[in-house]
Amino acid sequence: MSGPLVVLVGPMGVGKSTVGQLLAERLGVTYRDTDDDIVAEQGRTIAEIFVDEGEPAFRALEKAAVHRALAGHDGVLALGGGSILDADTRALLADQRVVYLSMDVEEAVKRTGLNAARPLLAVNPRKQWRELMEARRHLYEEVATAVVATDGRTPEEVTEIALDALELKEA
């Protein structure tokens, strides 16, 4: 299997960045986040890209960033929440160890307040988060090697469960 050791997917605010960094540390590999790649490449925030160019333009940037990272990164990789919407991306993930970090809407409210700079949650965030998850949950599950519920768990607990689920040994 080539590409990342572990790929993390899941909704915004689920903890992909935090858990990804912990996993990378525990496995003795590097961590990469495709959202960070996009921000560095574009010189502006994801919210700014959404406002300036719209969601389709952002999704094209995201697809390119994800495909580059899948081909060129061998550590832990976190993908943006909507990256699994692209069929080509899902096909590439079929050959990867993918952990879907899940949470329910109440946990999302606690973690993000659903009022952060989240362009897809600008109006009625609780309702929009539910609708996003209804549209995406089956796609996260489709690409997942393992599903780890994060509700009520610390990042360290989630990391431990992910390591056990993937049967990976620490460095």
C-alpha positions as CSV (number, residue, x, y, z in Angstrom):
1,M,0.0,0.0,0.0
2,S,1.4,3.4,-1.0
3,G,0.5,6.8,0.3
4,P,-0.3,7.9,3.8
5,L,0.0,5.5,6.8
6,V,-3.4,6.8,8.0
7,V,-6.0,9.1,6.5
8,L,-8.5,10.8,8.7
9,V,-11.9,11.9,7.5
10,G,-15.0,13.3,9.2
11,P,-17.0,16.4,9.7
12,M,-15.7,19.9,10.6
13,G,-14.8,20.2,14.3
14,V,-14.5,16.5,14.9
15,G,-10.8,16.7,15.9
16,K,-9.1,15.5,12.7
17,S,-6.2,17.9,13.2
18,T,-5.7,17.2,16.9
19,V,-6.1,13.4,16.6
20,G,-3.9,13.4,13.4
21,Q,-1.1,15.2,15.2
22,L,-1.3,12.7,18.1
23,L,-1.4,9.7,15.8
24,A,1.6,11.0,13.9
25,E,3.5,11.5,17.1
26,R,2.6,8.1,18.4
27,L,3.5,6.4,15.1
28,G,6.8,8.4,14.6
29,V,5.7,9.9,11.2
30,T,4.8,13.4,9.9
31,Y,1.3,15.0,9.9
32,R,-0.3,16.8,7.1
33,D,-3.7,18.5,6.6
34,T,-5.0,19.2,3.2
35,D,-6.9,22.3,4.4
36,D,-3.6,23.7,5.6
37,D,-2.1,22.9,2.2
38,I,-4.9,24.9,0.5
39,V,-4.5,27.9,2.8
40,A,-0.7,28.0,2.3
41,E,-1.0,27.6,-1.5
42,Q,-3.8,30.2,-1.8
43,G,-2.6,32.7,0.8
44,R,-6.0,33.1,2.3
45,T,-8.5,31.2,4.5
46,I,-10.9,28.6,3.3
47,A,-13.8,30.9,4.3
48,E,-12.3,33.6,2.1
49,I,-12.0,31.2,-0.9
50,F,-15.7,30.3,-0.4
51,V,-16.8,33.9,-0.3
52,D,-14.5,35.1,-3.1
53,E,-14.9,32.2,-5.5
54,G,-17.7,29.9,-4.3
55,E,-17.9,26.3,-3.2
56,P,-17.3,24.7,-6.6
57,A,-13.9,26.6,-7.0
58,F,-12.9,25.6,-3.4
59,R,-13.9,21.9,-4.1
60,A,-11.6,21.9,-7.2
61,L,-8.7,23.3,-5.1
62,E,-9.5,20.7,-2.4
63,K,-9.6,17.8,-4.9
64,A,-6.2,18.7,-6.3
65,A,-4.7,19.2,-2.8
66,V,-6.1,15.8,-1.6
67,H,-4.8,14.0,-4.7
68,R,-1.3,15.5,-4.3
69,A,-1.2,14.6,-0.6
70,L,-2.4,11.0,-1.2
71,A,0.4,10.6,-3.8
72,G,3.1,12.4,-1.9
73,H,2.7,11.9,1.9
74,D,3.5,8.8,3.8
75,G,2.5,9.9,7.4
76,V,-0.8,10.8,8.8
77,L,-3.1,12.8,6.6
78,A,-6.3,14.7,7.6
79,L,-8.7,15.6,4.8
80,G,-11.2,18.5,4.8
81,G,-14.8,17.6,5.8
82,G,-16.2,17.8,2.3
83,S,-13.3,16.1,0.4
84,I,-15.2,12.8,0.3
85,L,-17.9,14.4,-1.8
86,D,-15.7,13.8,-4.9
87,A,-16.0,10.3,-6.5
88,D,-12.4,10.3,-7.7
89,T,-11.2,11.0,-4.2
90,R,-13.3,8.3,-2.8
91,A,-11.9,5.9,-5.3
92,L,-8.3,6.8,-4.3
93,L,-9.2,6.3,-0.7
94,A,-10.3,2.7,-1.4
95,D,-6.7,1.6,-1.1
96,Q,-5.9,3.5,2.1
97,R,-6.2,3.0,5.8
98,V,-9.0,5.5,6.5
99,V,-10.4,6.4,9.9
100,Y,-13.8,8.1,10.0
101,L,-14.0,10.2,13.1
102,S,-17.7,10.6,13.9
103,M,-19.7,12.7,16.3
104,D,-23.4,13.6,16.8
105,V,-24.8,17.1,16.5
106,E,-24.8,17.7,20.2
107,E,-21.1,17.0,20.4
108,A,-20.6,19.3,17.4
109,V,-22.4,22.1,19.2
110,K,-20.2,21.6,22.3
111,R,-16.9,21.6,20.3
112,T,-17.5,24.3,17.7
113,G,-20.4,26.2,19.1
114,L,-21.4,26.0,15.4
115,N,-20.5,29.6,15.1
116,A,-16.9,29.5,14.1
117,A,-15.7,30.6,10.6
118,R,-17.5,27.7,8.9
119,P,-18.8,28.9,5.5
120,L,-21.2,26.0,5.1
121,L,-22.8,26.7,8.5
122,A,-23.5,30.4,8.2
123,V,-27.3,30.3,8.6
124,N,-29.0,28.0,11.1
125,P,-25.9,26.1,11.9
126,R,-27.5,23.2,13.8
127,K,-29.9,22.4,11.0
128,Q,-27.2,22.8,8.3
129,W,-24.8,20.6,10.3
130,R,-27.5,17.9,10.4
131,E,-28.2,18.2,6.7
132,L,-24.5,18.1,5.9
133,M,-24.1,14.9,7.9
134,E,-27.2,13.3,6.3
135,A,-25.6,14.0,2.9
136,R,-22.1,12.9,3.9
137,R,-22.3,10.1,6.6
138,H,-22.7,7.3,4.0
139,L,-19.7,8.6,2.1
140,Y,-17.5,8.7,5.2
141,E,-18.6,5.2,6.0
142,E,-18.0,4.1,2.4
143,V,-14.3,5.1,2.5
144,A,-13.7,4.1,6.2
145,T,-11.5,1.2,7.2
146,A,-12.5,2.0,10.8
147,V,-15.1,4.3,12.4
148,V,-14.2,5.9,15.8
149,A,-16.9,7.8,17.7
150,T,-15.4,10.9,19.3
151,D,-18.4,11.9,21.4
152,G,-17.4,12.3,25.1
153,R,-13.8,11.1,24.4
154,T,-10.5,12.9,24.8
155,P,-8.2,13.2,21.8
156,E,-5.9,10.8,23.5
157,E,-8.7,8.2,23.9
158,V,-9.7,8.6,20.2
159,T,-6.1,8.2,19.2
160,E,-5.7,5.0,21.2
161,I,-9.0,3.6,19.7
162,A,-7.9,4.4,16.2
163,L,-4.5,2.7,16.7
164,D,-6.2,-0.4,18.1
165,A,-8.8,-0.4,15.3
166,L,-6.1,-0.2,12.6
167,E,-3.8,-2.6,14.5
168,L,-0.9,-0.2,14.1
169,K,2.1,-0.3,16.3
170,E,3.6,2.8,17.9
171,A,7.1,4.0,17.0
